[in-house]
């Protein structure tokens, strides 16, 4: 699956729910600039949350996954 990077999509308020699971898909972390985002199919949401959390621990780039009216998205926030 290829994810399309989009710019200037506002980040909604954080909502906490559910367990997180692991997965192995290539996400476009290194191609993203701050405030870029990509839409997620529902089956990838938990996997991207875990992968984004691992990137956040490394400390150079920070990402968040949020639910929007259209579905879920992952943003680079720093």
N, C-alpha and C positions, 0 to 999 in steps of 0.2 A: 504494500500500500504506500502511495506517495501522498504526503501532506502538503497542502498549499499554504504558504505563509501569507498572512494578511496584516495590514497596518491599521492602527488607530481604531481598534474595536475596544470600547470601554470595558473594564473589568467589573463584574457585579460583586456584591457583598459575598463574603465567604459563608458556605453552608457545610456543616460537618455531618457525614453519615456513612455508614457501611464499613466493611472490611476492605483492605487493600490486598491485591494479589500481584504476583510477579509475572513479567512477560519479556519477550525478546523481539522487539521490532525496532528498526532504525528510525529515530525521530530527528527532525532537522534542527537540533539544538545549536550547532555551531554556525548555521546559516542565518539564525534569527538575530535581529537587533532589538533593543529595548522597545517595548510596546507592540512588537509583532505578535501574532497569534495564529493558531491553526485550529480548525474545527475537528472534533473527534467523533467517530461513530461510538455508540454506547458501549460496544464490547471492548473498546480500548481505554475507557475512562480510568478504571482502577490501575491498569498497567502504566499509563502515562503518569498518574499521580505518584506511583512508586518511583518510576524512572526520574521524574522531575525532582522528587525529594532527594534522590541520590546525587543529582547534579547540584542541588542547593547546598548539600553538605560539603561539597568540594570548594565552594565559596567564591568562584569567579563569576558565575552566572546564576541568576535566580529565576525560577519559574513557578507559576501557579495554575491550577486547573479549576475552573468554575463552571457552574451550570448557567446557561442563558435561556432566553425564551425559545431560541432556535435549536438548542441542544447543549453540548459541552464544548469548551474551547480551552486551549492551553496558551498562556501568555508568558513572554519573557518580561520580567518586571525589573531586572537589574543586570 
